[in-house]
Amino acid sequence: MGLQVGAVMFDFDHTLGIDNKLEEEVLAGLAAAYCPSVPDVAAVRAVLERYRYEPVTLEDAIRDGMRQWGCPLSSLSDAVKDFRQRCLALAPLRVRALPGADEMLRTLDQRATPMGILSNGWTELQHLKAELIGFHGPVLASEEIGHWKPDVEAFQIALARFKMVASQTMYVGDNPRVDVAGSKAAGMLAAWADLEKQTYPQDIACPDLTIRSLNELPRVLDRGV
């Protein structure tokens, strides 16, 4: 304990904000419109998780999924374009900051604490989500850098872009495997944002700290990690 944190890097989804299943519902709607076989919720989520956690482009993940659902080949390009456009159009209606995010970000901003977001997802949507909750720092999405968390290189690229020092930067995220283990492997400090009362996996390296509300973060950083 006692190590001072010089900068904070955040995950977005289920850490700073939520989109109320925006992408899931848009993709399910497109499948119903374009494909003869309508997928169940698990199949839709599996497609979205491919591009969120694997080195697979959004286009390839959606096209592969829609092929499996019997979508005509001639419709695939239109479906991917529609997906992006519909998500961006609906985001202002669906994206919300999590409780305490506004106050926490305002407090850190008043202290001139360097902040940034590194988030798995596609570029335009992740940048828009950050803007919609009033986040003013730099944002990087996995799509634009070609690396997905928990890949160490994703964190290293973000550290370099944001001009942050790994050993003095706290990464805050909700996913133990993707956010905590990934950032610690990159030499960063890790905070598990347990905002939904989950159980931490026993086979994952423990975080440097755990917060159960976003308002806790500035107070914990005051005490030193």
Steps between C-alpha positions, in 0.01 A plus 500: 500500500606861455575498128349812343302466179593755235238417236181298458391300197146360473306230328165635381220243488371406847774712652418860403179446308252257348325492164197296611569214255516739205714286269326178598157633412616666176665179378197290592278743310721486192504119510121501510490737203765335281513131596247216476633350823462729801775432758441472872655740751798272566588487129482879467720549806753249367543705182549822694745340742718380211595852397510632858748243626670348195709649216202488265360799314144612561422433134632145509326416828161624376535347154599162642208510739249599238625230264433247776150639530438450126525862393537539119857592400373803307365652822809467721665831411178693548442331835840602638451860386153504652638365828750782536252770397220378725725467803635853459152642448355326806796550733383841634177333611663197658838591647501603863775576752509264795414644843782709639687531169430871457615591849806278484614633162439857612706445816792348310480774239511770769815337632649506149540122510587372149224268379430288195275219378617174344199296394438192291257588224469690175644844466210734428265346754748491789603862438133602485420316824778687679375831361142425604593460866714814494844339505751757373822299495651298213330178389639193323292210370643159415386534139713809434820358652462142376543346846240375746519485876634294678784513244788677676572695183159667517589647839851592388368688197253689719770589753720637223216694333382647830860568618446303821753296699384141554616465862324823597178445305189338644279309255137481613275234350223254581637186333757307708652310207493776241557812711676395821722219370573684176603828660709329770682302232585835340658619826211723603309526825154347475170594663210261472176694464264254667190707438267203451595292807681222316728226632867542409649193323750312714730427206558867411765723656344719767447869426696764687170633626128437469235768484128439533393848397670748271494767769746292700781538247621856580495426874695176457757672279545765770614231741748354253503144365 
